[in-house]
Amino acid sequence: MKRIHFTGQDLMRIRVAGTIGTAAETLDSLKLLHAAGVGLGFRRWQVSVRGRLDEQVGLLLALLPPQGPAVDVWSLAGDSVCIEEAVDRLLGASRELLRVEFENIRFRPAHRAWARNLVDGDREAWLQVAAALRACHGVAVAPYWGRVRSHLAEVRGTYANAMAEGGVDQLMNTLSGPMLRWRPPVLELDHPHQADVHLNGRGLVIAPTLFSIGHAELMHPMLDPAAAPVLAVPTVTDVLVSSTLWDGGGASTGQALVELLGRTRAAILEALAVGRSTAAPGRSTTDLARRLSIAPATVSHHTSVLRNSGLVTTRRDGKAVLHTVTSMGMALLDPGSHAL
């Protein structure tokens, strides 16, 4: 059991987030796929996904050793809802963060040399991880991501309403159940490891999760001890909750987008969506060409087609030509986002 101890200052600094991010959900989905006895709530999903992941995903399993802690992808990749933005952050993780994250992981002997390459920041090793993460996301998460986000948004709304109507006590009572118990000023978590966590004024972020089951997990920003930890709370506990989550998951949104637009235009639209989500003013033709390893003239041709379709806007900023995805383009990328 873990016990989280709150001070009065901590109780005033509780907030509710929308997700732990698509990268963390993706790694949790891989754990779930290989777990036994996950219950009926994920049965349809398991049947649909099993057998569709290629050998490339095996690299991710190396980050989930059978004993001890696993690599915290949330810490490395952040809480972005866009897989490409998460991959960008993963590839840009500092050596210091990698060392802290990997120092207590007990890798299998066959993976230790590869893990050392990761800690050393070996670019090729991390590109393999990034490719495996994309592949796993494309099969296990992307086909359902729109409905998953809607579900998580609904749960977040429930948490926020509980806190607005009855304060922290009502929020904690809403969270309480088989995994969590509120005994003011301590929140108890069923967990395989014993620990007492004192927040000491940092507060707490509560984030609903989908593919995490079994127990709530407390995640700490490793390089910022003053930042609030994140409590990831599983939200699928029975068949009724998951009854609509797994409908229509035969092909991912990304695959459907490729069929509709073509591979290059779909890749451009996804790259622009990353820029939009990071509040950037847009991506230049040169930047897109570099990211996608294609010629600038090719980028200009495809962005022209996307612009004429209302999916992209283009403006000049000095010598640069900046492209931005429109609300219609975002709705096409994520049908569950209600961007329109």
LUMDRENMAR-87146 format. One record per residue (C-alpha): residue number from 0; residue in one letter; x, y, z. Coordinates in steps of 0.05 Angstrom, whole numbers, plus 5000, padded with zeros to 4 digits. Example, Ala and Ser with C-alpha at 12.3 -4.5 7.8 and 13.67 -1.06 7.14 Angstrom:
REM LUMDRENMAR-87146
 pos code    X    Y    Z
   0    a 5246 4910 5156
   1    s 5273 4979 5143
***
This chain:
REM LUMDRENMAR-87146
 pos code    X    Y    Z
   0    m 5000 5000 5000
   1    k 5022 5071 4986
   2    r 4998 5128 5030
   3    i 4998 5200 5004
   4    h 5000 5251 5060
   5    f 4968 5320 5047
   6    t 4980 5385 5083
   7    g 4930 5442 5079
   8    q 4972 5474 5024
   9    d 4971 5409 4985
  10    l 4895 5405 4988
  11    m 4891 5475 4957
  12    r 4938 5454 4901
  13    i 4900 5393 4875
  14    r 4882 5397 4802
  15    v 4853 5349 4751
  16    a 4887 5334 4684
  17    g 4856 5303 4622
  18    t 4906 5247 4608
  19    i 4974 5219 4624
  20    g 4989 5224 4549
  21    t 4986 5179 4489
  22    a 5057 5152 4498
  23    a 5044 5128 4569
  24    e 4976 5099 4549
  25    t 5011 5063 4492
  26    l 5062 5030 4537
  27    d 5007 5012 4587
  28    s 4968 4981 4530
  29    l 5027 4936 4515
  30    k 5030 4914 4588
  31    l 4956 4901 4586
  32    l 4961 4860 4523
  33    h 5010 4812 4556
  34    a 4975 4811 4624
  35    a 4934 4753 4648
  36    g 4864 4760 4676
  37    v 4850 4832 4655
  38    g 4775 4821 4658
  39    l 4718 4826 4608
  40    g 4724 4901 4599
  41    f 4785 4893 4554
  42    r 4768 4825 4523
  43    r 4744 4853 4456
  44    w 4805 4898 4451
  45    q 4853 4842 4466
  46    v 4822 4797 4413
  47    s 4825 4853 4361
  48    v 4897 4873 4375
  49    r 4932 4807 4387
  50    g 4969 4781 4327
  51    r 4972 4849 4294
  52    l 5035 4875 4328
  53    d 5099 4859 4291
  54    e 5166 4839 4320
  55    q 5188 4912 4323
  56    v 5144 4922 4385
  57    g 5187 4872 4422
  58    l 5236 4928 4437
  59    l 5183 4961 4480
  60    l 5175 4898 4521
  61    a 5249 4905 4540
  62    l 5229 4970 4575
  63    l 5180 4929 4618
  64    p 5225 4880 4656
  65    p 5189 4824 4694
  66    q 5216 4847 4761
  67    g 5222 4916 4792
  68    p 5201 4982 4762
  69    a 5190 4996 4688
  70    v 5215 5055 4648
  71    d 5169 5115 4660
  72    v 5150 5137 4590
  73    w 5106 5193 4619
  74    s 5169 5225 4648
  75    l 5207 5218 4583
  76    a 5153 5234 4532
  77    g 5104 5279 4570
  78    d 5028 5280 4569
  79    s 5016 5300 4497
  80    v 4955 5271 4462
  81    c 4994 5270 4396
  82    i 5041 5211 4386
  83    e 5089 5250 4341
  84    e 5097 5305 4393
  85    a 5109 5251 4446
  86    v 5162 5218 4402
  87    d 5196 5285 4391
  88    r 5201 5296 4466
  89    l 5225 5224 4477
  90    l 5281 5233 4426
  91    g 5300 5299 4458
  92    a 5304 5273 4530
  93    s 5367 5297 4566
  94    r 5423 5250 4587
  95    e 5411 5269 4659
  96    l 5338 5248 4655
  97    l 5356 5183 4620
  98    r 5406 5166 4674
  99    v 5356 5179 4730
 100    e 5301 5140 4696
 101    f 5343 5079 4679
 102    e 5387 5073 4740
 103    n 5339 5028 4780
 104    i 5312 4986 4722
 105    r 5332 4913 4725
 106    f 5338 4894 4651
 107    r 5345 4823 4628
 108    p 5417 4804 4612
 109    a 5401 4802 4537
 110    h 5378 4875 4539
 111    r 5431 4907 4584
 112    a 5479 4928 4529
 113    w 5421 4958 4489
 114    a 5396 4994 4552
 115    r 5466 5024 4563
 116    n 5463 5051 4492
 117    l 5397 5084 4510
 118    v 5425 5116 4572
 119    d 5484 5141 4531
 120    g 5435 5174 4484
 121    d 5452 5130 4424
 122    r 5410 5159 4368
 123    e 5399 5094 4330
 124    a 5375 5057 4393
 125    w 5325 5112 4408
 126    l 5300 5114 4337
 127    q 5285 5040 4345
 128    v 5245 5055 4408
 129    a 5209 5111 4372
 130    a 5191 5066 4313
 131    a 5166 5012 4361
 132    l 5124 5062 4400
 133    r 5092 5088 4336
 134    a 5078 5017 4313
 135    c 5046 4997 4379
 136    h 5005 5061 4382
 137    g 4981 5052 4310
 138    v 4952 4983 4325
 139    a 4933 4984 4399
 140    v 4913 5056 4414
 141    a 4902 5099 4351
 142    p 4840 5061 4326
 143    y 4805 5077 4392
 144    w 4838 5143 4411
 145    g 4779 5188 4394
 146    r 4732 5149 4438
 147    v 4785 5141 4492
 148    r 4795 5217 4495
 149    s 4720 5228 4499
 150    h 4716 5177 4556
 151    l 4774 5209 4594
 152    a 4744 5279 4584
 153    e 4678 5254 4613
 154    v 4714 5225 4674
 155    r 4755 5289 4682
 156    g 4690 5328 4681
 157    t 4662 5284 4736
 158    y 4723 5297 4779
 159    a 4721 5372 4767
 160    n 4647 5376 4782
 161    a 4656 5337 4846
 162    m 4710 5385 4870
 163    a 4669 5446 4849
 164    e 4607 5422 4885
 165    g 4636 5392 4948
 166    g 4710 5409 4951
 167    v 4767 5361 4961
 168    d 4728 5313 5005
 169    q 4676 5301 4950
 170    l 4730 5293 4898
 171    m 4767 5242 4940
 172    n 4702 5205 4955
 173    t 4689 5203 4880
 174    l 4757 5171 4871
 175    s 4749 5122 4928
 176    g 4735 5050 4912
 177    p 4772 4983 4909
 178    m 4838 5018 4892
 179    l 4835 5083 4931
 180    r 4811 5102 5001
 181    w 4807 5173 5030
 182    r 4824 5176 5104
 183    p 4835 5251 5113
 184    p 4888 5276 5106
 185    v 4916 5212 5075
 186    l 4898 5179 5009
 187    e 4913 5104 5010
 188    l 4929 5067 4946
 189    d 4928 4992 4938
 190    h 4997 4979 4911
 191    p 5047 4921 4912
 192    h 5100 4966 4945
 193    q 5096 4999 5013
 194    a 5111 5074 5016
 195    d 5092 5138 5051
 196    v 5093 5198 5005
 197    h 5092 5267 5036
 198    l 5072 5320 4986
 199    n 5101 5377 5029
 200    g 5062 5432 4994
 201    r 5073 5409 4922
 202    g 5000 5390 4912
 203    l 4976 5333 4868
 204    v 4953 5325 4796
 205    i 4899 5273 4786
 206    a 4896 5243 4716
 207    p 4847 5190 4691
 208    t 4876 5133 4650
 209    l 4847 5079 4606
 210    f 4898 5025 4592
 211    s 4925 5025 4663
 212    i 4889 4975 4707
 213    g 4901 4939 4773
 214    h 4923 4998 4815
 215    a 4932 5073 4813
 216    e 5003 5096 4800
 217    l 5039 5157 4828
 218    m 5088 5188 4779
 219    h 5142 5238 4799
 220    p 5177 5290 4755
 221    m 5247 5263 4767
 222    l 5286 5326 4753
 223    d 5239 5374 4787
 224    p 5227 5352 4860
 225    a 5186 5415 4873
 226    a 5134 5397 4819
 227    a 5070 5362 4837
 228    p 5067 5286 4827
 229    v 5014 5257 4781
 230    l 4965 5205 4806
 231    a 4943 5162 4747
 232    v 4875 5133 4763
 233    p 4847 5074 4723
 234    t 4777 5087 4697
 235    v 4754 5022 4665
 236    t 4729 4976 4720
 237    d 4672 4938 4687
 238    v 4643 4916 4620
 239    l 4592 4972 4617
 240    v 4644 5026 4618
 241    s 4681 4995 4559
 242    s 4620 4975 4519
 243    t 4628 5030 4466
 244    l 4704 5040 4469
 245    w 4723 4983 4423
 246    d 4672 4993 4367
 247    g 4699 5002 4297
 248    g 4772 4992 4314
 249    g 4791 4951 4254
 250    a 4832 5005 4222
 251    s 4867 5063 4254
 252    t 4850 5136 4240
 253    g 4921 5142 4214
 254    q 4912 5085 4164
 255    a 4845 5114 4141
 256    l 4878 5182 4132
 257    v 4933 5152 4088
 258    e 4880 5118 4045
 259    l 4842 5184 4038
 260    l 4899 5234 4027
 261    g 4960 5192 4010
 262    r 5019 5177 4054
 263    t 5057 5243 4044
 264    r 4998 5289 4053
 265    a 4976 5251 4115
 266    a 5046 5257 4143
 267    i 5047 5332 4130
 268    l 4980 5342 4163
 269    e 5003 5302 4225
 270    a 5068 5342 4229
 271    l 5029 5407 4226
 272    a 4983 5382 4281
 273    v 5044 5374 4327
 274    g 5063 5447 4313
 275    r 4992 5469 4328
 276    s 4990 5433 4394
 277    t 5055 5465 4417
 278    a 5028 5535 4403
 279    a 5080 5545 4348
 280    p 5063 5596 4293
 281    g 5065 5541 4241
 282    r 5117 5499 4206
 283    s 5158 5524 4148
 284    t 5166 5487 4082
 285    t 5239 5475 4099
 286    d 5222 5447 4168
 287    l 5170 5399 4139
 288    a 5219 5377 4085
 289    r 5272 5362 4138
 290    r 5223 5325 4184
 291    l 5195 5282 4129
 292    s 5259 5273 4089
 293    i 5228 5299 4024
 294    a 5245 5356 3977
 295    p 5218 5426 3994
 296    a 5185 5428 3924
 297    t 5147 5365 3942
 298    v 5123 5397 4007
 299    s 5100 5458 3969
 300    h 5060 5416 3921
 301    h 5025 5376 3975
 302    t 5011 5435 4020
 303    s 4979 5470 3960
 304    v 4931 5411 3952
 305    l 4916 5410 4027
 306    r 4905 5486 4027
 307    n 4856 5481 3969
 308    s 4818 5428 4008
 309    g 4812 5473 4069
 310    l 4857 5430 4113
 311    v 4917 5477 4116
 312    t 4929 5552 4116
 313    t 4993 5584 4090
 314    r 5023 5653 4104
 315    r 5090 5686 4092
 316    d 5134 5708 4150
 317    g 5194 5744 4122
 318    k 5229 5694 4077
 319    a 5194 5634 4107
 320    v 5128 5605 4085
 321    l 5090 5578 4146
 322    h 5036 5525 4143
 323    t 4984 5513 4197
 324    v 4931 5458 4202
 325    t 4859 5484 4204
 326    s 4803 5462 4250
 327    m 4777 5420 4193
 328    g 4845 5387 4187
 329    m 4846 5373 4262
 330    a 4777 5342 4258
 331    l 4801 5297 4202
 332    l 4862 5275 4243
 333    d 4820 5261 4305
 334    p 4746 5249 4290
 335    g 4733 5247 4366
 336    s 4761 5316 4379
 337    h 4699 5356 4359
 338    a 4747 5407 4329
 339    l 4693 5434 4283
***
